[in-house]
Amino acid sequence: MTQEYHVTSLVVHAAPGQVANVTEDINALAGADIHAVTDEGKFIITLEGATQGAILDNVEAINALSGVLSSSLVYHQVEPLEEKSEETP
């Protein structure tokens, strides 16, 4: 079975009064990184994971957060990870 690396970017819109709480909740998700956030509640986020399911679980978790108004998937890429053989250093 080939292992994969998935990376996805999202724009998330949160209620302005909930920016601190949403930031804390997103930072608690494995594989989630916040790259930018505005005072108005717009976030640029990337999600990384080993499976499409892991990415979708985090997208669903973000959408379910208290204070999140919407999220939009911007980009998704999948790359196969090469398996190291015994001869590969």
N, C-alpha and C positions, 0 to 999 in steps of 0.2 A: 504494500500500500504506500502510495506516494504521500509524503507530508507536504503541507502547503503553508504559506504565509499569506494572510489576508490583511489588507489595510483599507480603511474606509474613512472618508471625511464627511462631517455633518455641519450644518448650520443649525443651531438650536436657538429658539427664542423663548426667553423666560420673562415672567412678570418682573418689572423693574425693582420692586420691593423684595424680590426673592433671589436676587443675584448671588448673595453670599451663601445662602442655603443650597442653591443649585450647584454652585461651584464646589462646595464641600462634598455633596452627594456624587457628583461626577468624578471628582478626584478619588473617591473610594472605590470606583469600578476598576477592576483589573484590565489593563490594556487601554485605558482611556487617558488621553492627554488633552488639556485645554491649551490652545495656542493663542487665543485672543478672546477678550470679553469687553463689552462696552457697558457703560452705566445704564444704558437703555435695556440691557438684558440680551444682547446678541452674543452668541458664543461660536467660535470656530473650534471644532473638536476633531481629533483623529482617534480611531479605534483600531487596535491591532489584535490579531488572534490567530490560532492555528486552524480554525474551521469557520465556515460560513455561519454555522449555528451559534458559535461563540459571539460573532459580530452581531447577529440578529438579536441574541439575548441582551446584549448591551444596548442596542437601539431601543428595544422594548422597555428595558429598565429606565433609560433616559426619558422616554415618552411618558412613563408612569410616575416620574418624579413630581412631587408637589411643587408647583410654581412653573413647570415647563408648559408653555403654550403650544409649541409646535417644534418639529424638527424636519429637516430636509436633507436627504442623502445627496451629496454632491459628487462623490467619487468612490469607486470600489475597484481594487486590483487584487488579483490572486497570482501568486508566484509559487511554482513548485520548489521545494527545498531539496537539494541534492543530498542523497544519502552517502555518508562517508563509508568507503570500503576499508578493509584492514590495511590496504596498501597506501591509502591517502593519509598524509600526516595531519 
